[in-house]
Amino acid sequence: MAQQLIVGLIVAAAAFYAVWRWMPAGWRRGAAQKLAAGTQRAGLIDEERARELAASLAKTSGCGSCDTCGSCAPKTPLKQPQADQAISPSPSTHAR
């Protein structure tokens, strides 16, 4: 019986993590603020720690859930060499 309870808790934690990880960023920020406010009202943490908890929970752990990290922003094109520099041969390649 205890083994089934432990497995159930592990599966529930994994499901919660998956839902939290793939939740839209706006929902995640709102849920993080509500969770932090609830823990503060329950007396588990103080106001400063509640703000830190909300900020920590609202962050993403990498790419995949479009947020404001900027990793999906279009990259600036590399500078192309000047046309006259690309066409002219180097002086060492001239035949004598």
DRENKOLBA-696898 format. One record per atom (N, C-alpha, C): residue in three letters; atom name; x, y, z. Coordinates in steps of 0.02 Angstrom, whole numbers, always signed. Layout:
<sites>
SITE   residu   atome       px       py       pz
SITE      ALA      CA        X        Y        Z
...
</sites>
This chain:
<sites>
SITE   residu   atome       px       py       pz
SITE      MET       N      +41      -59       +0
SITE      MET      CA       +0       +0       +0
SITE      MET       C      +44      +63       +0
SITE      ALA       N      +95      +65      +41
SITE      ALA      CA     +139     +123      +44
SITE      ALA       C     +175     +133      -23
SITE      GLN       N     +192      +79      -55
SITE      GLN      CA     +226      +83     -120
SITE      GLN       C     +180     +117     -171
SITE      GLN       N     +117     +100     -172
SITE      GLN      CA      +70     +130     -219
SITE      GLN       C      +60     +205     -204
SITE      LEU       N      +60     +223     -141
SITE      LEU      CA      +53     +292     -121
SITE      LEU       C     +113     +333     -144
SITE      ILE       N     +173     +306     -135
SITE      ILE      CA     +234     +341     -157
SITE      ILE       C     +234     +349     -233
SITE      VAL       N     +216     +297     -269
SITE      VAL      CA     +214     +302     -342
SITE      VAL       C     +161     +353     -364
SITE      GLY       N     +105     +354     -330
SITE      GLY      CA      +52     +403     -345
SITE      GLY       C      +76     +474     -334
SITE      LEU       N     +113     +486     -280
SITE      LEU      CA     +140     +553     -267
SITE      LEU       C     +191     +573     -319
SITE      ILE       N     +233     +527     -341
SITE      ILE      CA     +283     +541     -392
SITE      ILE       C     +249     +558     -458
SITE      VAL       N     +198     +520     -477
SITE      VAL      CA     +162     +533     -539
SITE      VAL       C     +126     +601     -535
SITE      ALA       N      +95     +616     -478
SITE      ALA      CA      +61     +680     -470
SITE      ALA       C     +111     +739     -475
SITE      ALA       N     +169     +731     -444
SITE      ALA      CA     +220     +784     -448
SITE      ALA       C     +244     +793     -519
SITE      ALA       N     +254     +738     -555
SITE      ALA      CA     +276     +743     -625
SITE      ALA       C     +223     +776     -669
SITE      ALA       N     +160     +759     -657
SITE      ALA      CA     +105     +789     -695
SITE      ALA       C     +101     +864     -681
SITE      PHE       N     +107     +883     -617
SITE      PHE      CA     +106     +954     -599
SITE      PHE       C     +163     +992     -632
SITE      TYR       N     +222     +962     -632
SITE      TYR      CA     +280     +994     -663
SITE      TYR       C     +269    +1003     -738
SITE      ALA       N     +243     +952     -771
SITE      ALA      CA     +232     +956     -843
SITE      ALA       C     +180    +1010     -860
SITE      VAL       N     +127    +1014     -821
SITE      VAL      CA      +76    +1066     -833
SITE      VAL       C     +106    +1135     -821
SITE      TRP       N     +144    +1143     -767
SITE      TRP      CA     +174    +1208     -751
SITE      TRP       C     +225    +1228     -804
SITE      ARG       N     +264    +1181     -827
SITE      ARG      CA     +317    +1196     -876
SITE      ARG       C     +289    +1218     -943
SITE      TRP       N     +235    +1188     -966
SITE      TRP      CA     +208    +1202    -1032
SITE      TRP       C     +149    +1249    -1030
SITE      MET       N     +134    +1277     -971
SITE      MET      CA      +80    +1325     -964
SITE      MET       C     +101    +1390     -999
SITE      PRO       N      +54    +1426    -1030
SITE      PRO      CA      +72    +1491    -1060
SITE      PRO       C     +101    +1538    -1007
SITE      ALA       N     +147    +1580    -1028
SITE      ALA      CA     +185    +1622     -982
SITE      ALA       C     +139    +1668     -941
SITE      GLY       N      +88    +1696     -971
SITE      GLY      CA      +42    +1739     -934
SITE      GLY       C       +6    +1702     -879
SITE      TRP       N      -17    +1642     -893
SITE      TRP      CA      -51    +1601     -843
SITE      TRP       C       -3    +1583     -786
SITE      ARG       N      +60    +1566     -805
SITE      ARG      CA     +109    +1546     -756
SITE      ARG       C     +124    +1603     -708
SITE      ARG       N     +131    +1665     -735
SITE      ARG      CA     +144    +1723     -692
SITE      ARG       C      +85    +1734     -644
SITE      GLY       N      +24    +1730     -669
SITE      GLY      CA      -35    +1740     -626
SITE      GLY       C      -40    +1686     -572
SITE      ALA       N      -29    +1623     -592
SITE      ALA      CA      -31    +1568     -544
SITE      ALA       C      +24    +1575     -492
SITE      ALA       N      +83    +1598     -512
SITE      ALA      CA     +138    +1606     -465
SITE      ALA       C     +122    +1659     -414
SITE      GLN       N      +91    +1714     -436
SITE      GLN      CA      +73    +1767     -389
SITE      GLN       C      +19    +1743     -340
SITE      LYS       N      -30    +1706     -366
SITE      LYS      CA      -82    +1680     -321
SITE      LYS       C      -55    +1630     -271
SITE      LEU       N      -10    +1587     -294
SITE      LEU      CA      +20    +1537     -249
SITE      LEU       C      +62    +1571     -195
SITE      ALA       N     +101    +1621     -215
SITE      ALA      CA     +142    +1657     -167
SITE      ALA       C      +99    +1695     -117
SITE      ALA       N      +45    +1727     -142
SITE      ALA      CA       +0    +1763      -97
SITE      ALA       C      -35    +1715      -48
SITE      GLY       N      -52    +1656      -73
SITE      GLY      CA      -84    +1607      -29
SITE      GLY       C      -38    +1582      +26
SITE      THR       N      +25    +1571       +9
SITE      THR      CA      +72    +1549      +61
SITE      THR       C      +85    +1604     +111
SITE      GLN       N      +83    +1667      +88
SITE      GLN      CA      +92    +1722     +135
SITE      GLN       C      +32    +1728     +181
SITE      ARG       N      -29    +1723     +154
SITE      ARG      CA      -89    +1726     +196
SITE      ARG       C      -92    +1670     +247
SITE      ALA       N      -66    +1611     +227
SITE      ALA      CA      -66    +1554     +273
SITE      ALA       C      -13    +1562     +328
SITE      GLY       N      +31    +1613     +320
SITE      GLY      CA      +81    +1625     +371
SITE      GLY       C     +144    +1583     +362
SITE      LEU       N     +152    +1552     +304
SITE      LEU      CA     +210    +1510     +293
SITE      LEU       C     +273    +1551     +276
SITE      ILE       N     +263    +1608     +243
SITE      ILE      CA     +319    +1651     +224
SITE      ILE       C     +300    +1724     +233
SITE      ASP       N     +350    +1768     +236
SITE      ASP      CA     +336    +1840     +243
SITE      ASP       C     +327    +1872     +174
SITE      GLU       N     +312    +1937     +172
SITE      GLU      CA     +296    +1971     +110
SITE      GLU       C     +355    +1973      +61
SITE      GLU       N     +415    +1986      +86
SITE      GLU      CA     +474    +1989      +42
SITE      GLU       C     +487    +1920      +10
SITE      ARG       N     +482    +1869      +50
SITE      ARG      CA     +493    +1801      +25
SITE      ARG       C     +438    +1781      -25
SITE      ALA       N     +377    +1806      -15
SITE      ALA      CA     +322    +1792      -61
SITE      ALA       C     +337    +1823     -130
SITE      ARG       N     +364    +1884     -130
SITE      ARG      CA     +383    +1915     -194
SITE      ARG       C     +438    +1876     -229
SITE      GLU       N     +487    +1853     -190
SITE      GLU      CA     +541    +1813     -219
SITE      GLU       C     +515    +1747     -247
SITE      LEU       N     +469    +1716     -210
SITE      LEU      CA     +439    +1653     -233
SITE      LEU       C     +400    +1663     -297
SITE      ALA       N     +360    +1716     -301
SITE      ALA      CA     +321    +1730     -362
SITE      ALA       C     +367    +1742     -422
SITE      ALA       N     +421    +1779     -411
SITE      ALA      CA     +468    +1792     -466
SITE      ALA       C     +503    +1728     -488
SITE      SER       N     +521    +1686     -440
SITE      SER      CA     +555    +1624     -455
SITE      SER       C     +509    +1575     -493
SITE      LEU       N     +447    +1570     -471
SITE      LEU      CA     +401    +1524     -504
SITE      LEU       C     +379    +1547     -572
SITE      ALA       N     +381    +1612     -584
SITE      ALA      CA     +359    +1639     -648
SITE      ALA       C     +411    +1630     -703
SITE      LYS       N     +473    +1617     -684
SITE      LYS      CA     +526    +1609     -734
SITE      LYS       C     +518    +1543     -771
SITE      THR       N     +544    +1542     -832
SITE      THR      CA     +546    +1480     -870
SITE      THR       C     +615    +1449     -861
SITE      SER       N     +619    +1386     -874
SITE      SER      CA     +683    +1351     -865
SITE      SER       C     +719    +1340     -930
SITE      GLY       N     +705    +1380     -979
SITE      GLY      CA     +738    +1373    -1043
SITE      GLY       C     +692    +1387    -1100
SITE      CYS       N     +714    +1370    -1160
SITE      CYS      CA     +674    +1383    -1219
SITE      CYS       C     +614    +1337    -1222
SITE      GLY       N     +564    +1359    -1259
SITE      GLY      CA     +507    +1316    -1270
SITE      GLY       C     +441    +1346    -1247
SITE      SER       N     +442    +1395    -1204
SITE      SER      CA     +379    +1424    -1182
SITE      SER       C     +384    +1499    -1189
SITE      CYS       N     +375    +1522    -1249
SITE      CYS      CA     +384    +1592    -1269
SITE      CYS       C     +372    +1641    -1212
SITE      ASP       N     +424    +1672    -1190
SITE      ASP      CA     +422    +1722    -1137
SITE      ASP       C     +464    +1780    -1161
SITE      THR       N     +488    +1820    -1119
SITE      THR      CA     +526    +1879    -1139
SITE      THR       C     +601    +1869    -1137
SITE      CYS       N     +624    +1808    -1148
SITE      CYS      CA     +696    +1796    -1145
SITE      CYS       C     +731    +1823    -1207
SITE      GLY       N     +696    +1831    -1262
SITE      GLY      CA     +724    +1859    -1323
SITE      GLY       C     +761    +1809    -1366
SITE      SER       N     +760    +1746    -1348
SITE      SER      CA     +797    +1697    -1388
SITE      SER       C     +763    +1683    -1455
SITE      CYS       N     +699    +1701    -1461
SITE      CYS      CA     +663    +1688    -1523
SITE      CYS       C     +663    +1749    -1569
SITE      ALA       N     +693    +1803    -1547
SITE      ALA      CA     +693    +1865    -1586
SITE      ALA       C     +733    +1854    -1650
SITE      PRO       N     +714    +1889    -1704
SITE      PRO      CA     +752    +1882    -1766
SITE      PRO       C     +823    +1907    -1757
SITE      LYS       N     +869    +1870    -1783
SITE      LYS      CA     +940    +1888    -1778
SITE      LYS       C     +957    +1940    -1831
SITE      THR       N    +1003    +1984    -1815
SITE      THR      CA    +1024    +2033    -1864
SITE      THR       C    +1070    +1999    -1914
SITE      PRO       N    +1064    +2015    -1978
SITE      PRO      CA    +1106    +1983    -2028
SITE      PRO       C    +1179    +2004    -2019
SITE      LEU       N    +1224    +1959    -2035
SITE      LEU      CA    +1295    +1974    -2032
SITE      LEU       C    +1313    +2022    -2087
SITE      LYS       N    +1363    +2063    -2075
SITE      LYS      CA    +1384    +2110    -2127
SITE      LYS       C    +1417    +2072    -2184
SITE      GLN       N    +1395    +2087    -2244
SITE      GLN      CA    +1424    +2057    -2303
SITE      GLN       C    +1487    +2095    -2322
SITE      PRO       N    +1538    +2061    -2348
SITE      PRO      CA    +1599    +2096    -2369
SITE      PRO       C    +1583    +2142    -2427
SITE      GLN       N    +1622    +2195    -2433
SITE      GLN      CA    +1613    +2242    -2488
SITE      GLN       C    +1623    +2206    -2554
SITE      ALA       N    +1587    +2226    -2604
SITE      ALA      CA    +1590    +2193    -2670
SITE      ALA       C    +1660    +2199    -2699
SITE      ASP       N    +1693    +2256    -2693
SITE      ASP      CA    +1760    +2264    -2722
SITE      ASP       C    +1812    +2223    -2683
SITE      GLN       N    +1803    +2211    -2620
SITE      GLN      CA    +1849    +2171    -2581
SITE      GLN       C    +1840    +2097    -2598
SITE      ALA       N    +1780    +2076    -2611
SITE      ALA      CA    +1767    +2005    -2624
SITE      ALA       C    +1790    +1985    -2693
SITE      ILE       N    +1790    +2031    -2742
SITE      ILE      CA    +1807    +2015    -2810
SITE      ILE       C    +1882    +2021    -2823
SITE      SER       N    +1914    +2070    -2795
SITE      SER      CA    +1985    +2081    -2811
SITE      SER       C    +2028    +2026    -2780
SITE      PRO       N    +2074    +1998    -2821
SITE      PRO      CA    +2118    +1946    -2795
SITE      PRO       C    +2172    +1976    -2750
SITE      SER       N    +2199    +1936    -2707
SITE      SER      CA    +2252    +1960    -2664
SITE      SER       C    +2316    +1968    -2704
SITE      PRO       N    +2361    +2011    -2684
SITE      PRO      CA    +2422    +2025    -2723
SITE      PRO       C    +2467    +1963    -2728
SITE      SER       N    +2464    +1915    -2684
SITE      SER      CA    +2508    +1859    -2686
SITE      SER       C    +2488    +1807    -2738
SITE      THR       N    +2430    +1814    -2768
SITE      THR      CA    +2407    +1764    -2817
SITE      THR       C    +2422    +1785    -2889
SITE      HIS       N    +2452    +1844    -2900
SITE      HIS      CA    +2469    +1866    -2968
SITE      HIS       C    +2528    +1825    -2996
SITE      ALA       N    +2523    +1807    -3059
SITE      ALA      CA    +2577    +1771    -3092
SITE      ALA       C    +2632    +1819    -3112
SITE      ARG       N    +2694    +1797    -3112
SITE      ARG      CA    +2749    +1840    -3129
SITE      ARG       C    +2769    +1830    -3199
</sites>
